[in-house]
């Protein structure tokens, strides 16, 4: 029994070292980390770690090492947004998705409507459009038209905005758009991304005055 407990501790240490505290850990990642075990054995070991409180389950297939709370007894719950970010947006510096639709318009101040359902374009989706629920929150997922990376994600967002919006921008909105793109965009990347949108997206962007501000 003591040897079994020691083995369990070693497996938990491997997981914690790779993924950290209060970060989402997907069951497929656990299986890769414990590749010497069969799938059924991995589930049993994860169950044992959950039973003793070392691991916690947030939603089916997603676990985390709990972080102790500072202001009260107990531990902090894993933020659902961390699961969404890890699965659909970015992980360890690699970008593979971005917020879109009404969510995006609200982010930059071009809409006062707070959407009930967040919208995301991601490479980690195989269907054109699908609604998923994660821990009670709904998300609309759309398959990306191109390979998304750190450089073109904000450009795709910018074109999506002006595919929807054809008016002038206020100073506040202009600052938000500059922040969204990190201060500027590559003109070559813009030209490539523009192929994914109707002509009006680029035309509206230029008409707004933001093209001269952002294009480098």
trRosetta pair geometry for C-beta under 8 A, 3 or more apart (Angstrom, degrees):
i j d omega theta_ij theta_ji phi_ij phi_ji
1 4 5.6 -52 -149 34 32 113
1 5 6.4 32 152 -19 65 104
2 5 5.7 -52 -149 35 32 111
2 6 6.4 35 151 -20 64 105
3 6 5.6 -51 -148 35 33 113
3 7 6.4 36 152 -20 64 104
4 7 5.7 -54 -152 35 32 112
4 8 6.5 34 150 -20 64 105
5 8 5.6 -52 -149 34 34 113
5 9 6.4 37 151 -21 65 103
6 9 5.7 -52 -150 34 33 114
6 10 6.5 34 151 -21 64 104
7 10 5.6 -53 -150 33 34 113
7 11 6.5 33 152 -18 65 104
8 11 5.7 -54 -150 36 33 111
8 12 6.4 33 152 -18 65 106
8 45 6.7 -172 -119 -153 86 91
8 48 6.0 -95 -126 115 137 130
8 49 6.6 -177 -176 -74 107 85
9 12 5.7 -55 -148 38 31 112
9 13 6.3 36 152 -24 65 106
10 13 5.6 -51 -148 33 31 115
10 14 6.7 36 151 -21 62 102
11 14 5.7 -50 -154 30 33 114
11 15 6.7 32 150 -16 63 104
11 34 6.1 28 -147 -96 111 122
11 45 6.1 -51 121 176 164 136
11 49 7.7 -117 96 -64 110 130
12 15 5.7 -56 -153 37 35 111
12 16 6.2 31 153 -18 69 108
12 49 5.7 155 -88 -122 111 128
12 54 5.2 -46 -130 158 148 144
12 55 7.2 -141 -123 -43 104 99
12 65 7.9 114 -173 -98 96 116
13 16 5.8 -54 -141 39 31 109
13 17 6.1 33 158 -22 64 108
14 17 5.9 -55 -146 35 26 111
14 18 6.5 16 158 -12 61 111
14 33 5.9 153 132 170 113 114
14 34 7.5 125 90 -72 141 79
15 18 6.1 -68 -152 40 28 104
15 19 6.0 -24 172 22 69 113
15 25 6.4 38 -173 -139 112 158
15 30 6.6 3 -110 -117 121 84
15 33 5.9 107 -91 124 71 161
15 55 7.8 -9 106 -85 156 120
15 65 7.4 151 115 -50 107 116
16 19 6.8 -76 -127 56 22 79
16 20 6.9 65 -171 -109 58 11
16 21 6.9 24 -151 -65 97 69
16 65 5.4 57 -106 -56 96 161
18 29 8.0 -172 122 163 132 112
18 33 6.0 -147 27 -110 163 131
19 23 5.2 -159 160 86 87 120
19 24 7.9 -106 -175 87 127 34
19 25 4.8 54 166 -89 173 105
19 29 7.1 97 -76 132 130 140
19 65 7.6 143 91 1 104 109
20 23 4.5 58 76 5 100 135
20 65 7.4 -146 124 44 37 122
21 64 7.9 75 -176 173 40 91
21 65 4.8 -84 -122 93 59 112
21 66 7.7 -21 -165 101 90 18
21 67 5.0 100 153 -81 114 94
22 64 5.9 48 -131 170 29 127
22 65 6.7 -76 -34 79 42 70
22 66 6.8 48 -79 -149 79 27
22 67 4.0 -27 -45 -20 126 119
22 76 6.1 11 -114 83 135 113
22 78 6.0 177 -160 -99 67 75
22 82 7.9 173 149 -42 75 177
23 64 6.2 169 65 -132 31 102
23 65 7.6 9 34 35 71 88
23 78 7.7 135 -111 -129 4 113
23 82 6.6 -135 -138 173 53 136
23 86 7.7 121 -180 -77 86 142
24 58 7.0 -67 -113 25 89 148
24 62 5.3 -30 -155 -163 102 111
24 63 7.7 116 -159 64 53 34
24 64 5.9 -53 -97 -74 36 106
24 78 6.3 113 -74 -177 74 141
24 82 5.3 166 -20 123 106 100
24 83 4.7 130 -88 -95 153 67
24 86 4.9 -154 61 29 126 158
24 87 7.7 -58 112 -37 154 92
25 29 5.8 -123 -167 77 71 125
25 30 6.1 77 154 -57 110 96
25 55 7.9 -79 56 -140 136 116
25 62 7.0 135 66 -161 46 57
25 63 4.8 -40 69 72 101 82
25 64 6.0 155 9 -86 92 49
25 65 7.8 60 -13 -17 133 77
26 29 4.7 92 62 4 80 103
26 30 7.3 -145 99 -6 43 84
26 61 6.2 7 -153 154 75 90
26 62 5.9 -28 -99 -101 60 70
26 86 7.7 -174 -33 128 109 127
26 87 7.5 112 -70 -89 134 97
27 30 5.4 -49 -150 32 40 115
27 31 6.5 43 151 -21 67 101
27 42 7.5 115 -171 133 89 125
27 43 7.9 20 -152 -90 125 78
27 46 7.3 -25 -121 -77 92 169
27 61 4.7 -88 -1 -149 117 69
27 62 7.6 -89 -24 -64 79 33
27 63 7.3 89 -71 -4 69 105
28 31 5.7 -49 -151 33 34 114
28 32 6.7 35 149 -19 63 102
28 61 8.0 19 -15 -169 81 106
29 32 5.6 -50 -150 34 37 112
29 33 6.3 35 151 -18 66 106
30 33 5.6 -57 -147 39 32 110
30 34 6.1 -3 163 15 69 109
30 42 6.0 135 122 -173 107 120
30 46 6.3 45 162 -80 163 123
30 63 7.2 37 -54 38 137 129
31 34 6.4 -69 -134 60 25 84
31 35 6.9 69 154 -91 59 58
31 37 7.9 -119 -137 75 63 91
31 39 6.5 0 -120 -108 127 72
31 42 5.3 -9 -97 -117 75 173
32 35 5.9 0 -161 -65 33 100
34 37 4.8 -12 147 25 106 115
34 42 5.5 150 84 -108 131 100
34 45 7.0 -162 -164 72 170 154
37 41 4.1 -125 -177 94 107 124
37 42 5.1 139 104 -60 122 77
37 45 6.8 -15 179 -6 172 141
38 41 4.6 93 54 7 78 105
38 42 7.1 -137 95 -9 40 86
39 42 5.7 -52 -151 30 32 114
39 43 6.8 30 154 -17 64 103
40 43 5.9 -53 -153 34 34 111
40 44 6.6 34 150 -18 65 106
41 44 5.6 -55 -150 36 35 113
41 45 6.2 33 153 -18 68 106
42 45 5.8 -57 -146 38 30 109
42 46 6.2 31 155 -18 66 107
43 46 5.7 -52 -143 38 30 111
43 47 6.2 36 153 -23 63 107
44 47 5.6 -54 -150 35 30 116
44 48 6.5 32 151 -22 63 103
45 48 5.6 -50 -149 32 33 113
45 49 6.6 31 152 -16 64 103
46 49 5.8 -55 -150 38 33 110
46 50 6.3 33 151 -18 66 106
46 55 6.5 -70 -159 78 71 159
46 63 6.6 -137 -159 -53 115 160
47 50 5.6 -55 -147 38 31 111
47 51 6.3 37 152 -26 65 105
48 51 5.6 -49 -147 30 32 115
48 52 6.7 16 159 -6 63 106
49 52 6.3 -62 -148 44 30 100
49 54 4.5 -78 -166 68 85 112
49 55 4.1 50 125 10 112 113
50 53 7.6 44 -176 -74 32 23
50 54 7.6 -87 -68 54 24 70
50 55 5.0 -57 -74 83 64 94
50 56 6.6 110 -130 -108 84 29
50 57 5.9 11 -122 -25 138 96
50 63 7.3 -105 -78 -128 106 123
53 56 7.5 9 -154 -68 52 87
53 66 7.6 -50 174 23 80 133
54 65 7.1 -34 163 -124 66 84
55 63 4.9 5 180 179 117 127
55 64 7.1 141 -157 71 73 26
55 65 6.4 -56 -105 -87 60 58
56 63 6.5 154 79 -157 39 74
56 64 5.8 -28 62 64 89 76
56 65 7.8 125 16 -121 85 15
56 66 5.2 62 -6 -51 131 105
56 75 7.6 -177 -28 92 151 144
56 78 7.5 180 87 -14 115 111
57 60 7.5 21 -179 -92 121 31
57 62 7.1 107 -160 80 65 55
57 63 5.5 -45 -98 -99 55 78
58 62 4.8 -48 56 104 105 106
58 63 6.9 174 3 -107 83 22
58 64 6.0 45 -35 2 115 112
58 77 7.4 119 -117 -176 96 87
58 78 4.7 -65 -87 58 136 129
58 80 7.6 169 170 -94 129 64
58 83 6.7 -156 105 -64 148 135
58 135 6.6 -42 158 -79 95 126
59 62 5.0 29 55 41 80 116
59 83 7.0 54 23 -132 123 167
59 134 6.2 -103 -32 -160 172 71
59 135 5.2 -110 -65 -62 123 82
62 78 7.8 -147 140 99 112 156
62 83 5.7 18 -155 -121 161 122
64 78 4.4 129 13 -69 162 136
66 75 3.5 29 166 166 124 156
66 76 6.9 160 -166 54 79 57
66 77 8.0 -26 -125 -96 97 35
67 75 6.0 133 70 -162 36 92
67 76 4.8 -17 72 40 96 110
68 74 7.7 159 -146 107 61 28
68 75 5.5 -63 -98 -104 38 74
68 76 7.6 40 105 -4 8 84
69 72 5.0 -15 115 60 140 72
69 73 7.1 63 63 120 113 4
69 74 5.5 19 15 79 125 71
69 75 6.0 179 -20 -129 84 17
69 76 5.3 131 -78 -53 81 78
78 82 6.1 -101 179 56 91 132
78 83 7.1 81 138 -44 119 100
79 82 4.7 98 75 -10 90 102
79 83 7.9 -160 102 -3 56 79
80 83 5.6 -51 -163 30 48 113
80 84 6.5 44 144 -17 74 104
80 134 5.9 142 -166 121 109 104
80 135 4.5 -134 -105 57 124 142
80 137 5.8 120 140 16 155 136
81 84 5.4 -52 -146 39 40 113
81 85 6.0 42 154 -21 70 105
82 85 5.7 -51 -142 38 30 112
82 86 6.1 29 158 -18 63 110
83 86 6.0 -59 -146 39 26 109
83 87 6.1 9 162 -7 64 117
83 134 5.9 -168 102 176 132 139
83 135 7.3 122 36 -8 150 124
84 87 6.2 -69 -142 44 23 101
84 88 5.8 -38 -178 34 63 114
84 89 6.8 44 134 -7 75 114
84 118 7.6 29 -160 88 156 149
84 120 7.5 -165 -178 -58 107 157
84 134 6.3 168 -70 66 90 159
84 139 6.6 161 -125 -75 122 157
85 88 7.3 -82 -120 55 12 72
85 89 4.6 -55 -142 51 55 123
85 90 6.1 -33 -180 48 87 76
85 91 7.6 138 135 -71 78 70
86 89 7.8 14 -7 46 15 82
86 90 8.0 -52 -99 80 30 45
86 91 5.3 68 -144 -91 61 109
87 124 6.3 -151 162 110 67 156
88 96 7.6 -132 176 93 32 93
88 97 4.6 -40 154 40 69 172
88 120 5.2 46 146 147 138 151
88 122 4.2 -75 -164 -95 85 158
88 124 5.5 -132 -110 59 56 120
88 125 7.3 29 -127 -38 103 104
88 139 7.7 -174 8 151 169 152
88 141 6.7 -116 -128 -117 139 112
89 95 7.2 -37 163 -145 62 70
89 96 7.1 142 168 62 14 66
89 97 4.3 -94 -102 73 43 105
89 98 6.8 97 -134 -81 88 31
89 99 7.8 3 -107 -42 123 72
89 120 6.9 -92 -71 -147 90 127
89 122 6.9 -81 -72 -103 44 112
90 93 7.5 -125 179 112 107 2
90 94 6.4 170 -155 86 69 48
90 95 4.7 -24 -100 -104 103 60
90 96 6.7 154 -91 21 46 69
90 97 7.2 -131 -40 46 61 79
91 94 5.7 -16 65 57 68 95
91 96 7.7 -16 15 14 90 113
93 150 7.7 -31 173 -65 67 136
94 149 7.9 -63 -160 -134 67 71
94 150 7.8 -110 -144 -44 31 99
95 98 7.5 32 178 -62 113 89
95 148 6.2 -98 125 136 87 97
95 149 5.7 99 69 -171 98 31
95 150 4.4 130 12 -76 129 60
95 153 5.1 -87 148 -28 138 148
96 122 6.2 53 125 -160 82 79
96 123 4.3 -83 -178 34 100 117
96 124 6.2 73 124 -24 128 96
96 144 8.0 -133 174 -8 66 151
96 148 5.3 117 -151 76 36 109
96 149 7.8 8 -85 -88 52 42
97 120 5.6 25 170 176 125 106
97 121 6.1 178 -153 93 76 51
97 122 3.3 -9 -103 -105 123 84
97 123 6.4 -130 -63 12 79 69
97 124 6.7 -59 -51 22 126 95
97 144 7.2 -138 -107 -52 65 124
97 148 6.1 110 -68 84 28 161
97 153 7.6 56 106 -127 16 124
98 104 7.8 49 141 -91 96 122
98 120 7.2 169 87 -151 28 69
98 121 5.7 -7 58 58 77 94
98 122 7.8 171 17 -77 44 63
98 148 6.7 -158 -12 -156 99 142
98 153 4.5 154 -58 -170 130 102
98 154 7.5 -180 -124 -72 148 40
98 156 6.4 144 44 80 148 115
98 157 5.4 -110 150 -62 143 109
99 103 4.7 -108 -178 116 110 122
99 104 5.0 161 120 -73 90 81
99 107 6.4 103 99 -32 142 149
99 118 6.9 -69 -131 -174 101 100
99 119 6.7 93 -167 80 66 66
99 120 6.0 -48 -106 -99 47 68
99 157 7.3 44 71 -115 68 123
100 103 6.6 55 68 56 30 104
100 104 5.1 -17 -141 -23 23 131
100 119 4.8 -85 77 120 76 106
100 120 6.4 129 18 -124 92 16
100 121 4.7 64 -26 -17 141 101
100 142 6.8 -56 57 36 150 129
100 157 7.0 -136 -96 -114 69 76
100 160 5.6 -73 -142 163 95 166
101 104 6.0 118 53 16 35 98
101 105 7.3 -71 137 -1 37 99
101 115 7.3 64 118 -80 109 164
101 119 3.3 24 34 62 133 162
101 140 6.9 24 3 74 163 131
101 160 7.8 -58 -47 163 35 131
102 105 5.5 -52 -144 38 38 113
102 106 6.2 40 156 -20 68 106
102 111 6.3 -90 -155 93 76 164
102 113 6.3 -56 -168 96 120 112
102 115 4.2 124 102 -67 121 128
102 119 6.4 104 36 2 71 128
103 106 6.0 -62 -155 37 26 110
103 107 6.5 33 148 -28 63 107
103 115 5.4 -77 -68 36 68 140
103 118 4.9 63 -90 -146 144 66
103 119 4.8 -168 7 36 116 80
103 120 7.7 -11 50 -58 157 60
104 107 5.4 -49 -150 26 34 118
104 108 6.9 8 162 -1 65 105
104 119 7.3 -70 -10 74 91 108
104 157 5.8 -159 -145 -154 135 98
104 160 6.3 37 94 100 163 125
104 161 6.3 -124 135 -77 118 88
105 108 6.7 -70 -152 45 28 93
105 110 4.7 -90 -163 78 80 100
105 111 3.9 49 128 2 112 122
105 113 7.9 20 96 55 117 94
105 161 6.7 147 -93 -125 70 82
105 164 6.6 -77 -81 95 124 150
105 165 7.3 145 -123 -47 108 123
106 109 7.7 42 -174 -71 32 24
106 110 7.8 -96 -65 56 22 64
106 111 5.0 -62 -73 77 63 99
106 112 7.5 91 -121 -133 84 8
106 113 6.5 -104 -82 77 111 57
106 114 6.1 103 -139 -105 152 49
106 115 6.5 -141 -14 -6 144 91
107 176 7.3 161 131 179 67 124
107 180 7.3 102 123 -95 117 117
108 161 6.5 -2 40 -118 154 143
108 173 6.1 64 151 -151 89 77
108 176 4.2 149 -150 126 66 127
108 177 5.7 57 -154 -69 129 69
108 180 5.9 -25 -90 -47 113 140
109 170 7.6 -85 123 55 129 112
109 172 5.6 -102 139 125 169 105
109 173 4.8 -138 84 -94 114 76
109 176 5.2 156 10 -4 111 161
110 161 6.6 121 18 -158 160 106
110 165 5.5 -55 -175 -86 144 156
110 169 7.7 -53 -91 -117 103 91
110 173 6.0 81 -69 -133 79 127
115 118 6.5 133 95 -84 121 38
115 119 7.1 -36 132 -12 168 95
116 138 7.1 25 131 55 84 119
117 131 7.1 -37 -158 -134 143 110
117 138 4.4 -48 -116 102 97 108
117 139 6.5 167 -173 -103 82 21
117 140 5.5 73 141 -22 120 97
118 137 7.3 20 10 160 112 112
118 138 7.6 162 27 97 69 57
118 139 5.0 -25 71 -115 92 81
118 140 7.2 -163 95 26 43 73
119 139 7.4 156 -93 -167 24 67
119 140 4.6 -18 -110 66 75 108
119 142 7.3 19 -175 -5 92 111
120 139 5.9 1 8 -180 115 115
120 140 7.1 161 25 83 65 56
120 141 5.5 -20 72 -110 96 64
120 142 7.1 -179 94 26 47 75
121 141 8.0 127 -105 -165 25 54
121 142 4.8 -34 -105 74 71 102
121 143 7.7 -5 -155 101 74 13
121 144 5.1 97 162 -88 97 78
121 148 7.5 146 118 -70 98 145
121 156 7.1 -115 82 137 149 136
121 160 8.0 -164 -15 -72 144 155
122 125 5.0 91 75 -3 97 106
122 141 6.1 -46 30 -154 115 98
122 142 7.4 125 21 67 66 52
122 143 7.5 -59 71 -117 58 33
122 144 6.1 -115 103 -33 12 104
122 148 7.4 -85 -140 23 37 151
123 143 7.9 55 -124 -157 29 64
123 144 5.1 -38 -73 26 62 130
123 147 6.7 38 -100 -136 134 54
123 148 5.4 -145 -36 27 109 103
125 130 6.5 -165 -160 35 119 118
125 141 4.4 -178 -101 154 151 120
125 142 6.6 121 90 101 150 13
125 143 4.8 -136 99 -82 93 65
125 144 7.7 113 50 -8 96 71
126 143 6.3 21 -167 -94 10 126
127 130 4.6 82 71 -38 133 116
127 141 7.6 82 64 98 94 102
127 143 6.1 -174 81 -35 27 114
128 142 6.6 -10 167 -146 46 77
128 143 5.7 -65 -103 24 32 110
129 140 6.7 -13 -162 -174 90 97
129 141 7.3 154 -151 83 41 53
129 142 5.4 -9 -96 -100 68 80
129 143 8.0 -96 -50 5 41 80
130 140 7.5 156 81 -156 36 54
130 141 5.0 -19 65 61 87 100
130 142 8.0 167 22 -78 66 39
131 138 6.0 -4 -173 -168 105 104
131 139 7.1 160 -152 81 58 41
131 140 5.4 -29 -96 -99 76 65
131 141 7.5 170 -91 15 24 77
132 138 7.4 157 84 -150 38 56
132 139 5.4 -18 62 61 86 93
132 141 6.1 25 3 -10 110 121
133 136 6.7 7 -180 -114 104 9
133 137 6.8 154 -155 73 64 34
133 138 5.3 -31 -97 -93 76 66
133 139 7.7 163 -91 17 28 74
134 137 5.6 -29 67 62 75 89
134 139 6.5 7 9 1 108 120
144 147 7.4 104 112 -102 133 16
144 148 5.2 -97 -142 -33 165 112
144 156 7.9 -8 -144 -162 105 166
145 196 4.6 138 91 -139 147 122
146 152 7.0 -63 100 127 130 151
146 156 7.6 -158 48 -87 113 132
146 192 7.9 115 -136 142 165 100
146 193 7.1 -122 29 -114 154 69
146 196 6.1 -99 -20 -69 113 138
148 152 6.4 -136 -141 81 53 101
148 153 5.3 64 -171 -83 103 89
148 156 7.0 -65 -115 7 98 154
149 152 5.6 64 51 26 79 93
149 153 6.7 -138 81 -28 29 92
150 153 6.4 -42 -136 13 20 116
151 155 7.5 6 141 -4 62 119
151 186 6.7 0 -179 12 114 129
151 189 5.8 -126 143 -113 106 155
152 155 5.0 -62 -154 44 55 117
152 156 5.9 59 149 -26 82 100
152 189 5.3 -148 -95 -171 84 116
152 192 7.4 -67 -116 87 130 115
152 193 5.6 169 -160 -74 106 122
153 156 5.9 -54 -149 34 29 110
153 157 6.6 29 152 -18 62 105
154 157 5.3 -50 -148 36 38 116
154 158 6.3 44 152 -25 67 102
154 180 5.6 154 -148 144 107 78
154 181 4.5 147 149 -112 134 57
154 182 6.4 -167 -5 1 171 95
154 185 6.8 -145 102 -94 105 107
155 158 5.5 -49 -147 33 33 114
155 159 6.5 29 154 -14 64 105
155 181 7.2 73 -71 -124 56 106
155 185 5.1 121 -91 -149 97 132
155 186 7.6 -57 -70 47 141 75
155 189 5.2 -163 -37 128 168 108
155 190 5.5 -138 -152 -91 125 63
155 193 4.7 155 124 11 116 165
156 159 5.9 -56 -147 40 31 107
156 160 6.3 34 153 -22 64 107
156 193 5.4 -131 -77 -157 68 130
156 196 7.1 -8 -125 68 96 146
157 160 5.6 -55 -148 35 31 113
157 161 6.5 37 152 -24 64 102
157 180 6.2 -127 106 169 136 125
158 161 5.7 -51 -155 28 30 115
158 162 6.7 7 157 0 64 107
158 177 6.9 87 -118 -159 96 99
158 180 6.9 149 -73 110 86 127
158 181 6.1 25 -61 -73 130 118
158 185 6.8 -87 12 -56 161 156
158 190 7.9 -46 81 -117 133 99
158 205 6.7 65 151 -115 100 129
158 210 7.6 -157 -162 129 116 137
158 214 7.4 -165 -136 124 157 170
159 162 6.2 -64 -144 48 33 96
159 163 6.1 44 152 -31 66 105
159 190 7.7 153 -60 -150 114 76
159 193 5.8 -172 -10 129 149 112
159 194 6.1 -164 -116 -98 142 60
159 196 7.3 102 108 71 149 98
159 197 4.9 -157 158 -16 120 157
159 201 4.5 48 -171 163 83 132
159 202 6.9 -12 -126 -66 101 66
159 205 6.9 -46 -104 -51 58 138
160 163 5.5 -49 -145 28 31 117
160 164 6.9 19 156 -9 61 106
160 197 7.3 -146 -79 -96 50 132
160 201 7.4 -10 -75 -134 20 128
161 164 6.2 -76 -167 41 29 101
161 165 5.7 -27 162 24 71 118
161 177 7.5 -159 96 -112 169 107
162 165 5.7 -69 -112 63 41 82
162 166 7.4 91 -165 -85 70 52
162 200 7.8 -157 139 131 82 71
162 201 5.1 106 94 -162 89 60
162 202 7.5 106 103 -70 132 16
162 204 4.0 176 179 94 99 111
162 205 4.2 165 55 -62 177 77
162 208 6.6 -117 -113 -10 121 138
162 210 7.8 -150 -68 51 135 134
163 197 5.1 -119 -82 -159 130 125
163 198 6.3 114 -137 43 103 93
163 200 6.5 100 -132 90 58 92
163 201 3.8 -17 -74 -92 83 101
163 204 7.3 177 -73 38 24 138
165 204 6.6 147 92 161 57 141
165 208 7.9 46 114 -80 102 138
166 200 7.1 -45 -90 175 117 112
166 204 4.6 -97 -111 -120 68 121
166 207 7.2 16 -164 76 73 140
167 208 7.6 57 97 -104 36 97
168 208 6.5 150 -129 -136 39 71
168 209 7.8 29 -141 10 79 115
169 173 4.2 -129 -167 95 95 122
169 174 5.0 125 122 -62 121 78
169 177 6.8 -23 -162 -8 160 141
169 208 5.4 52 -11 -173 107 114
169 209 7.3 -134 36 54 104 101
169 210 6.5 48 14 -54 149 113
170 173 4.7 94 50 11 76 101
170 174 6.8 -132 96 -8 38 89
171 174 5.5 -53 -146 35 30 116
171 175 6.5 32 155 -20 63 103
172 175 5.9 -55 -154 33 29 110
172 176 6.6 27 150 -17 62 106
173 176 5.5 -54 -150 36 36 113
173 177 6.3 36 152 -19 68 105
174 177 5.8 -55 -148 36 31 110
174 178 6.4 33 152 -19 64 105
174 210 6.9 -162 -128 -95 81 96
174 213 7.1 -106 -164 -157 106 178
175 178 5.7 -53 -149 36 32 113
175 179 6.3 33 152 -18 65 107
176 179 5.6 -54 -148 38 32 113
176 180 6.3 41 151 -28 65 103
177 180 5.4 -44 -145 28 33 118
177 181 6.7 14 161 -2 63 107
177 210 5.7 -53 131 -134 152 138
177 214 7.4 -86 138 -62 104 134
178 181 6.4 -71 -152 47 27 96
178 183 5.9 33 179 -105 88 42
178 213 6.8 -81 -86 145 102 124
178 214 7.0 -155 -107 -88 66 96
179 182 7.7 35 -173 -72 30 28
179 183 8.0 29 -95 -55 30 60
181 184 6.3 -167 127 48 115 9
181 185 5.2 -66 -166 -54 132 96
181 214 5.6 30 87 -144 163 127
183 214 7.9 162 143 -129 30 74
184 214 5.3 164 -131 -163 48 59
184 215 7.4 -170 -162 -49 85 1
184 216 4.5 52 169 -35 129 124
185 189 6.4 -120 175 73 91 115
185 190 5.5 90 130 -59 125 110
185 214 4.9 29 14 152 96 108
185 215 6.1 -35 70 -98 88 48
185 216 6.7 168 73 13 34 91
186 189 4.0 75 75 8 105 110
186 190 6.7 -172 90 -12 53 83
186 216 6.2 -49 -100 64 42 96
187 190 5.4 -51 -147 34 34 117
187 191 6.5 37 154 -22 65 102
187 215 4.8 60 -83 -167 93 103
187 216 6.5 -149 -24 65 88 41
188 191 5.7 -49 -150 32 32 112
188 192 6.6 30 152 -16 63 105
189 192 5.8 -57 -151 38 33 110
189 193 6.1 27 155 -15 68 110
190 193 5.9 -60 -142 41 28 106
190 194 6.1 38 156 -33 64 106
190 202 7.7 115 163 -117 101 105
190 215 6.4 -56 0 -111 159 98
191 194 5.7 -48 -147 24 27 118
191 195 7.8 42 151 -30 54 91
192 195 6.3 -44 -175 8 37 113
193 196 5.9 -48 -175 21 54 113
193 197 7.6 25 141 -2 73 108
194 197 5.9 -72 -156 45 47 101
194 201 6.6 -175 -138 87 78 114
194 202 4.7 30 -137 -63 130 126
197 200 7.9 -105 147 60 102 64
197 201 3.8 -8 137 9 141 154
197 202 7.2 143 84 -27 120 82
198 201 5.9 122 67 -14 65 93
199 202 6.4 -63 -167 42 49 101
199 203 5.9 44 144 -19 79 116
200 203 5.2 -62 -140 46 37 115
200 204 5.7 39 162 -23 74 106
201 204 6.2 -57 -148 36 21 106
201 205 6.5 24 151 -20 58 108
202 205 5.5 -51 -148 34 33 116
202 206 6.5 30 155 -16 66 104
203 206 6.0 -57 -150 37 30 107
203 207 6.2 28 153 -19 65 111
204 207 5.5 -55 -141 39 32 113
204 208 6.2 39 157 -28 65 105
205 208 6.0 -56 -154 27 26 113
205 210 5.8 -83 -168 69 73 106
205 211 5.2 97 134 -61 91 98
206 211 4.4 -5 -103 -6 59 150
208 211 7.5 117 60 -11 83 81
209 212 6.1 -48 -170 35 58 109
209 213 6.6 57 138 -20 75 109
210 213 5.2 -59 -149 40 44 116
210 214 5.6 16 163 -3 79 116
211 214 6.5 -73 -137 47 22 92
211 215 5.3 11 180 -17 67 122
212 215 6.9 -38 -103 33 18 103
